[in-house]
Amino acid sequence: MPTPSMHYLYRRPNLPIATSWASVDATDLVEVPLLGDVSAGLPIEACPSGGAIRAPACMVRRNTYALRVRGDSMVDCNIFDGDVIIIERQESAENGETAVVLINQQEVTLKKLYIEKNGVRLQPANENMAPIYLKNSDIQVLGMVMGVVRRQDGPELTH
């Protein structure tokens, strides 16, 4: 069975995530551990899984891992169901950053994070979905999105 063609998108720094993607050639690929799924929708239980995915070296840093996206809450940031996101492990995020967040030590989700007076707002990048409001103590930032690995027959990049 032939291997599907992959498309690699690298997040250019200091730009809003929805417009920061740049295509990257599939050269100098390195293995990144694929740790499981992350919900782009309602949070799902964190269930680690094994495996690896190959990604361009420019997307990979010292504390990098990958997660498969499940759901459509981040489509306005060009992150689609079935994409694999490359994550740089970090414990904090700036206001408005797209982050992988652990909720109550058991569920994970991918959302834009906003710090507000009464807590934290996890905002989807899909106008058809509602934000999630939590207390600061209920969440833990696990990492930031650095890149996307997409099957070539997947959704086209939009601006």
C-alpha positions as MATLAB code, in Angstrom:
seq = 'MPTPSMHYLYRRPNLPIATSWASVDATDLVEVPLLGDVSAGLPIEACPSGGAIRAPACMVRRNTYALRVRGDSMVDCNIFDGDVIIIERQESAENGETAVVLINQQEVTLKKLYIEKNGVRLQPANENMAPIYLKNSDIQVLGMVMGVVRRQDGPELTH';
ca = [
       0.000    0.000    0.000;
       1.574    3.354   -0.998;
       2.407    5.910    1.670;
       0.174    9.001    1.450;
       1.859   12.197    0.357;
       2.278   14.654    3.247;
       2.107   18.433    3.368;
       4.091   20.298    6.043;
       3.133   23.699    7.436;
       5.488   25.619    9.721;
       4.259   28.362   12.018;
       6.144   31.589   11.360;
       6.830   33.374   14.662;
       5.265   36.667   15.736;
       2.226   36.405   13.446;
      -1.381   35.449   14.261;
      -1.670   31.686   13.841;
      -4.436   31.907   11.221;
      -2.083   33.713    8.800;
       1.324   32.487    9.971;
       1.583   29.178    8.094;
       4.306   28.608    5.511;
       4.749   25.451    3.476;
       7.943   23.517    4.148;
       9.683   21.046    1.847;
       9.742   17.435    2.954;
      13.512   17.374    3.286;
      15.635   16.644    6.346;
      12.843   14.753    8.117;
      13.250   13.655   11.740;
      11.109   11.423   13.932;
       8.834   13.059   16.477;
       6.989   10.994   19.119;
       3.241   10.847   18.428;
       1.796   10.874   21.950;
      -1.920   10.524   21.166;
      -4.951   12.599   20.231;
      -6.010   16.113   21.178;
      -9.551   17.378   20.858;
     -10.366   20.374   18.723;
     -13.858   20.431   20.181;
     -15.075   19.219   23.546;
     -12.154   18.102   25.730;
     -11.318   14.389   25.609;
      -9.625   12.148   28.129;
      -5.849   12.226   27.836;
      -4.955    8.743   26.562;
      -1.297    8.390   25.662;
      -0.436    6.202   22.700;
       2.835    5.188   21.124;
       4.204    5.823   17.699;
       6.069    8.464   15.790;
       5.672   10.744   12.806;
       8.288   12.257   10.528;
       8.429   16.053   10.343;
      10.854   18.610    8.889;
      13.757   19.345   11.249;
      12.901   23.086   11.250;
       9.716   22.265   13.226;
      11.498   20.201   15.844;
      13.144   21.522   18.980;
      14.452   19.803   22.094;
      11.040   19.298   23.756;
       8.857   18.506   20.763;
       6.062   15.979   20.355;
       3.085   15.411   18.054;
      -0.664   14.966   18.600;
      -3.415   13.968   16.148;
      -6.260   16.519   16.000;
      -9.815   15.259   16.487;
     -12.542   17.808   15.758;
     -13.223   21.088   13.981;
     -12.862   23.821   16.594;
      -9.642   25.214   15.103;
     -10.537   25.394   11.389;
     -10.199   29.192   11.263;
      -6.530   28.681   12.257;
      -6.066   26.168    9.407;
      -5.923   23.199   11.786;
      -8.313   20.457   10.686;
      -9.630   17.109   11.912;
      -7.015   14.450   11.143;
      -4.048   16.850   11.028;
      -1.056   16.057   13.202;
       0.202   19.088   15.102;
       3.813   19.515   16.160;
       3.933   20.828   19.719;
       6.747   22.515   21.609;
       6.419   21.607   25.282;
       5.801   24.792   27.318;
       4.082   25.476   30.630;
       2.771   28.946   29.864;
       1.108   30.795   27.014;
       0.610   34.415   26.073;
      -2.911   35.815   25.758;
      -4.420   34.637   22.468;
      -1.858   31.881   21.836;
      -3.004   28.511   20.512;
      -2.136   25.922   23.115;
      -2.679   22.328   24.132;
      -4.319   22.527   27.557;
      -4.870   19.863   30.222;
      -8.143   20.391   32.114;
      -8.532   19.054   35.678;
      -5.543   16.726   35.197;
      -7.543   14.448   32.893;
      -8.837   16.007   29.643;
      -6.932   17.707   26.825;
      -8.041   20.234   24.246;
      -6.542   22.540   21.627;
      -7.781   26.132   21.893;
      -6.747   29.791   21.944;
      -6.101   30.734   25.560;
      -7.247   34.050   27.019;
      -6.599   35.131   30.604;
      -9.540   37.127   31.935;
     -10.518   38.719   35.265;
     -12.500   35.711   36.466;
     -10.295   32.943   35.063;
      -9.416   31.528   31.676;
     -11.325   31.423   28.397;
     -10.494   28.624   25.976;
     -11.657   30.014   22.651;
     -12.261   27.847   19.586;
     -11.252   29.166   16.166;
     -14.654   28.266   14.769;
     -17.547   30.725   15.064;
     -20.033   27.839   15.396;
     -18.506   26.674   18.697;
     -18.748   28.211   22.155;
     -15.769   29.044   24.383;
     -14.999   27.112   27.555;
     -14.632   29.150   30.776;
     -12.516   27.741   33.628;
     -10.655   28.804   36.753;
      -6.893   29.283   36.383;
      -6.321   26.377   38.772;
      -8.312   24.010   36.514;
      -5.903   24.181   33.575;
      -2.308   23.413   32.776;
      -0.650   24.508   29.518;
       1.164   21.560   27.923;
       2.563   23.168   24.787;
       2.291   25.479   21.798;
       1.587   24.623   18.162;
       4.726   24.876   15.995;
       3.642   23.070   12.849;
       1.114   20.890   11.069;
       1.579   17.627    9.197;
      -1.324   17.041    6.813;
      -2.049   14.308    4.328;
      -1.757   15.758    0.831;
      -5.385   14.789    0.118;
      -6.522   16.688    3.246;
      -7.975   20.229    3.392;
      -6.231   22.943    1.452;
      -4.588   25.805    3.334;
      -6.829   28.884    3.355;
      -6.178   32.505    4.252;
];
